[in-house]
Amino acid sequence: MNVLFIFSAKDSLEPDQPLDTQMHVQLGVSSIAALLKAQGHATELLVLCRKTARARIDETITRFDPRLICFSAVFSEYDFIARIARYIKSRYPRIYLLAGGPHVSLNPEEAARDAFDAVCLGEGEFPALELVDQLERGPEPAAIPNLWITDGEHIQRNAARQFNEDLDGLPFPDREMWQKWIRCSLTAHTVLLGRGCPFHCTYCCNHALRGIAPGRYVRFRSPRNIVREIEEVSARYPQPPTIYLENETVGVNTEFAQELCSRLERLNRDRTRPLSFGINLRITPGADYNPLFRAMQKAKFSSVNIGLESGSERVRRRILGRNYSNSDYLQAVGLAREYGLKINVFVMIGIPGETLADFRQTIDCVRRSQPDEPFYSIFFPYPGTVLYKKCKEQGLLPERLDVRGERGRAILDLPGFSRRQIQSEYDWFYYNVYKGYRPWGVIWRKTKRRKIRSSYLLSTVYSKLALPW
């Protein structure tokens, strides 16, 4: 069967190559496509942006003739994806439409009453495969775990299957389907170490996704299987020799981390051009990171991403659910640098309950640590999170959540941190952190880019350019 995947890239004005780098490859979509291809089905990917003409959709459907189209959507993309689905259903009613992704998993009633024939809650590999098998046999699909299937006004709400614990049994994600859509293909690839997160950060929806299905939510692949995928990726895409290892929990599973680093060290020992690696690290109070950082140094890790989020310990502990001190953070940063690791730090601005004085502590903490790269954004209240619920209860939400300039434009007006102040702190964050530490020209270029990105006028112009959808 021919199966088409549709993915959207909101901020791009380049319809032919709307994705900037390999980091935009969506591994959930890629995993489903890889499993279907392994079972003999033909797959294709169509990446759309707001500038995409309907003629491109029509051309793809006419040429590829899919029996099934699969959509994936986060909150900020759902309205766009739903409009596309309604257009396809009106023009090509015989094509079966399946929707999945975090927003659909957390809001299945909304999606099931839209133009989709079925929606997937949670992991989609085996539900999609079972759906394809049933469509091939001819009768209307039914009784597929994880899928809510629509039949007129009736919704068949099938039970969830257990989270898949045999991640090694899945084929490696299909990255090739993405390549023609990426402008800068010579960038780092991402390899997923496992699935699920054990933490309960209030700005994240993991706590809700954990409750979708029974079974163990936090799962790791075997280090052997991970290294095999890295070997395949580096052979197929030799430039650049950098792999980003995606996982939130490597610092709390020391046995897994040590074995993985040992295997990566052996992998690099046999290469004339060693690979380098980056990874996330969740700070754990009182942890001794010497053994981990030593192993990472031997395996040729180049960078570590750390989520500080706020430099106010009150905000982190009482609002975000992140229990570590600024001293824990600064010690981890200093130790990582002793082992030659670059530090990238995540920061959020305008967290509900945060004051301007709290944020001054964030500036101070980040200035003291001087990260190699700061990844900073304005807090956005995503439905399905604890903080979204709190924003709603406290009357902080606007009538409509505007996703234009998402995480780059302030939308909340907090009692101790006004919308104008939040935007100003975002625009001037790089300057406030690095003044006196980095060349003025670098600081000015970075600051100017952020101010342009957060401009309401430019967002409005972009919105008007995107009128076809």
N, C-alpha and C positions, 0 to 999 in steps of 0.2 A: 504494500500500500504506500502511496505517496503522502507524506506528512509534512506540512509546512509549519514552521515556527515563526511567530511574529514578536519582535522585541522593539521597544521604543527608546529613543534617545532624545530627551526633552530639549536640551539646551543647544543642540547643534543647528547650524544654518547650512551644513554641507550634506545634502541628501544622498550624494553618492558614497561618501565615507563619513558617516555621522559620529563614529566612535573615535576618540582621541588615541587611546593606547590599549595594550593587551589587558590592562587592569579592568577594562569594561566588559571583558568576556564573562557572561553569566554562567557559572558552573552548574547550577541546577538545570537550566535548559540544556546545556551541553551533555550532561549525564543522561538525561532522558533520551536525547537524540542518539547518543552512542549506544544505548541499550536497544533502541529500535533498529538501528543499522546492523547491530550484531545479530538480530533476528531476521535480517533480510529485507527490511523495509527501507524505502528511499526517503531521505530527509533533505530539507532545504531551509535556509534562514532568510528572513526578510527583516531588515532593521529600518524602522521608520523614524522620521523626525517631523516636526510641525510643518516643515516646508515640503514634505513629500506629497506629490500629486497622486490623486486616486488612480491615475493612469498607470502608475507603477504597480499598484496592487492588482489592478485588472490584468496587466501584462504578466505578472508572476503567476496568477491563478490560471490564466489561459494557457501559459506555457507548461507549467508544472502539473496542473490538474490534480490538486490535493483532494483527498477524500476527508482528511482531518486537518484542522488548523488549531495549533496550540498557542495560547497567549500566556504571558507572565506579566504580573503587574505589582508594583509597590504602590503605596497610597497616592503619591504625587503623579503617577502615570495612569491610574485606573480610569479616570474620565476619558482620557485620550484613547486608551485601548478599547473602552466600551463603545465609543463612537465608531471606531474602525470596525468592531464586531457587528454593530447594527448595520453599517453600510454593507458589509459582506453578506450578512444574513438576508438583507433585502434583495441583493443582486444575485446571490448564489445560494439559494435556500437548501440545496442538496448537500452542501458541505457541512460537516459536523464541526462544531466549535467548542473547544475545551479551554477553560481558564484556570490558572493556578497562580502561585506566588504568595508572598506574605499577606498582602492586603486581602486577597480572595480567601485565603485560609482563615483569616480572622473575621471576615465579613461575608460568609457564604450566602446568607439570605439575600443580601443586596445583589451579589453577582448572579445567583441562580434565577433571579427575576429579571435579569437583563437579557441580552441577545444570545447568551451562551446556551448550548444544549446540555452542558455538564460543567461542574466546577470541581476542582480537586482541593481537598483539605490536607495539607501536609505533604509528605514526600510523594513524588509523582512518577517515578520510574515504572514500577510494576502496575499501578493503576492505568497509566497510559498504554503500556503493552497489552494489558487485558482488554482495554477499550478497543484497540486496533484489531485484536483477534476477534472480538465480537462483531465489530463492523464488517470485517471480512466475511464472516459467516452469514450475515444478512439480516437477522432479526434486530429489533431495537435493543440497544444495550441495556443491561439491567444487572442489579445485585453485584456491582463492582465496589469492593471496599475502598474507602477514601473518596469516592465520587458521589456528589449529589447530582442526580440526573433529572432533567426537567422534561415533563410530558404535558404540554399545555399548561394548565393552571396547577397541576400536581407536581410536587417535587419529591423524588425518591431519595430520601436521606439515608444512604448506606453507612454502615458502621465503619469505624476506622480500623485499619490493620496496624499491627505493632510496628514501631520504628524499626527500620532495617538495621540489624546488628552486623550483618555480613557485608561491610562496605568493601572489603577486598574482593568480593564476588562480582562487583560492578565493573563494566569496562571503563577505561579511562575516558574522561570527558572529551567530546569532539570539539577541538579548538579550530580545526580547519574551516568549519562552516562560518567562522567569524572573520577570517582574514581579509576578505575583500571589502569589509565594512570599516576597517581600521586604518586611520590616516598614518599614524606612526607605529608601524609594526615592529620596529627594532627596540622594543621596550620589555621590561621584566614580565614574565609569565607568573601566574598564581597557581599554586598547587595546594589543594585542601587536605589538611591533616586528619580531619574528622568532622563530626557534625554535633551540633548542640553546644550549649554553654551552661555551666552550673551556677553562674552568678545571677543576681536578681537586681540588676541596675534598673532604676525606675524609668529611665528614658528609652529603654529597649523593650521589645515585645517577646523576648525569649520565654519569659514566664508564661505567656499566653500560648505560644506555640508548643511549649512543653506539655500542655494539657490537651492538645488535639488528639493524641493517640496514646495507647498504652505502651508499656515497655520502657527500656532504658533510653533516655533522651541524649545523654552525652556519650558519644562513641568515638573511638579512635580507629584509624586504619593501622595496619601493621607497618612498622618502619621499613620492612622489606618491600612491601607493596608501594609505599610512597617513593622509595628510591627507584624502583622500576619505572614509575611514571616520570620521575625527574630525568632519568636516562632517555626515555622516549621523547620528552619535550626538548631536551637539549640537543638531541640528534636531529630532530625535525626543524627546530628553530635555534640555530647555533648563535645568533646575535640578538641581544647581548647575552653574555654568560651569567645572567642573574635570575634567580628564582625567589619569588616571595611565597613563604609558607604561611597559609592562612589558618589561624587557630587562636582561640582566646585562652586556652588552658594549659599551655605547654609548661608554664612555671610551677603548676601545682601537681603535675604528674612527672616526677623526677625520673622514675624508671624509664618511662617512654621517651622523655627528652634525651636522656643519656644514651639510650640505644640508637635513637635517630641520629644524634650527633656523631656517634661512633661509625655508623654506616655511611654518613655523608663524608666523614673524614677519609674512609677507605675509598669511597667513590672518587674523591678529588686526588687521592694519591696516584691513581692510575690514569689521570688526565694530563695531557700536555698543557691545556689551558683550564685551570681550575674554575669551578663554578663558585659564585658567591650567593649568599642567602640573606633574606630579611625575614623578620617574624614579629608578632605581637607578644607583649609580656604584660600580664596583669600583676601589679604589685601586691605582694602578700606580706603583712606585718611580721617583722622578725625573721624573715627568710634569709638564709645564707645563699647568695647567688654565686659565690665563688666557683663551686663545682660546675654549675650550668654555664656560666660565662667562659670558664676555661675550656669546656667541651665545645662551646660555640666558636671560640677562637680557633681551636684546632680544626674544626670543620669548615672554617673560612666564612663564617657569618660576617656580614659587613655592617648590619644595622638592626636596631631594635625599636619597635614602636611601643610607646608607653602612653596609656590613657590617664593623664592627670585630671582632665576635665575641668576642675576648679582648684584654685590654690587656697580656698577657704575650707578648712577641715570641717567646719559646721555644715557647709553646703554639701560636701562630699558624703559625710556620714548620715546626716539627718534627712537630706533631700534626695541624693543620688543613690544611696545604698552602697557606697564604696568605702570600706573600712580600713584605711591606712593613713598614716600621718605624712605631713610634708617632709619630715625627717626620713621616713621610709623611702619616699620618692627620691629625695636628693641623694641618699646613700646609694640607691640602686643606679641612678644616673652616673654618679662618680665612679662606682665600681665598674660599670659597663665600659666607661671610657678608659679605665686602666687596662682593659682587655682589648682595646682598639676598636670598640664598637661605636658606630655613630648612633645618635639618639634622635628620634623623631617623636614629638609629643602632641597628643590630641587635647584640645581645649574647647569648651563650649562657653558661649557668652549669652547672658540673659536667661539664666535658668530660673524657673518659677521659685520664688522665695529668696533669690539672690538679691543683694543690694549692691550699689555702686562701691561701697566700702569693701564688700566681699570680693568684688572683681579686682579691686586694687591689690588684694592679696594674691590673686592669680598672676597679675603682672609681675609682682615682686618675686613670686616663686619661679616663674618661667625665666625671668631675667637672671636669677641666681643659677639656674641650671643651664642656660644658654644652649638650647637644643640645636642640632644641626638643621632641622627643619620643623617648623611648627605647623600642625594641621588644625586650624582654628575655624570655627563656624558659629553661627547664631543658632541657639536652641530652637527647634521646631517641634510642636506638640503632635506627634504622630498618634492617630487613633490606635487603640489596642495597648497603649503603654499606661503605666501608673500615673505618670506626670500629665498625660492628656486628661485623664479622669480628674486629677486635682485642678487642672486649669479650668475645666468645665464647671466643677463644683464651686470654684472661687470667682466665676464670672470673668475670667481673663481672656477667653476665646473671642475672636471677632465672629461676626455672623457667618462668614465664609473664610475658610483657610486658603489663602492665596499662595499657590505653589510656585509662582513666578519668582525667580531669585531665591528659591528654597535654600535655607540655611546661610544665605548671604544678605538677606534683608530682614530687618526686625519687624515682627508682626504683633508682639505682645507688649503691653504697657504695664510694667510691674510697679507696685506701690513704692519700692525702694530703688527702682532702676527703670527710668522712663524709656520709652521706645526710642526717643531721640538719643539718649545717652548710650543705649545699647548699640545703636547703629554707629555712633561716633567711636565707641571703644573698638568695635569691629574694624572700622576703616583705618584706625590708627594703631592697631595692635602691633603690627610688625615694627613700626617706628618706636613705640613705647618699650618694646622688648629689646631691640637691638641698637638703639641709639647709644653711641659711644663704644660699641663693640664691632660694628661692621661698617664698611665704606658707605658714605652718604649716598652715592649713586645707586648702590644696590638697595638701600632702604627706600629711596624715593621711587624707584621702579616698582618695587613690591607694593608699596603703599598706594601708588597710583592705580595699579591693576585692581586692587581690592575696592577702591572707591568707584571705579568704573563698573565693576561687577555688581555692586550694590545699588547702582543708580536706578531710581524708580522710572526716570524718563527712558533710559535704555531698555528696561524691562517692558515698558509700554510699547516702545517701537518694535521690539522683538515680537510681542504679542500680536501687533497689527500685521507684521510680516507673515505671521503664521495663520492668517485668517482662513486658508483653505480648509482647515479642520476646525 
